[in-house]
Amino acid sequence: MRKISTRERRFVFEQPVSEDEILSLAREITTSRLIRAGPHISSSQLAKDFLSQLIGNNDREVYAVIYLNLRRRIIAYEELFRGTINGTTVYPREIVIRVLFHNAVAVILAHNHPSGDPAPSSEDHLITKHVKEALALVQARLLDHLILAGSAWTSFADSGLL
């Protein structure tokens, strides 16, 4: 007989379950399966493919970080900051703390633009600069900053903005 986890038990015995709860659990399961597989992120396209399902169509801004090891395999993925429909506050210090926690050597920063326009704002440029400088202090690299807006997206690395 298969053991039911605590997370599964919640969905087995509580009724009703909202669509948001189901989608949240599905994202959690998808993320954990992808990370367990240890995918190698060798291009902005692969990072975008990984992230688009997780934050690309969110109705509020979400800042996420992919933590990578020396071989650019995913160690962890976290949604660190959540905001409103047109902005969120990002703290480089918190990103550095999580980089050290995961013992990552590189990160990919990503966030969504619910407006549907993936063009970087002046705030996006500024936060990218601050995060890059903060990571350099702990010998970690910012490999890219992706902005996802539905099916459209922008890569700072591909655009020469890093």
Buried (B, 14 or more C-beta within 10 A) or exposed (E): EEEEEEEEEEBEEEEEEEEEEEEEBEBEEEBEEBBEEEBEBEBBEBBBEBBBEBBBBBEBBBBBBBBBBEEBBBBBBBBBBBBEEEEBEBBBEBBBEBBEEBEBBBBBBBBBBBEEEBEBEEEBEEBBBBBBEBBEEEEBBBBBBBBBBBEEBBBBBBEEBB
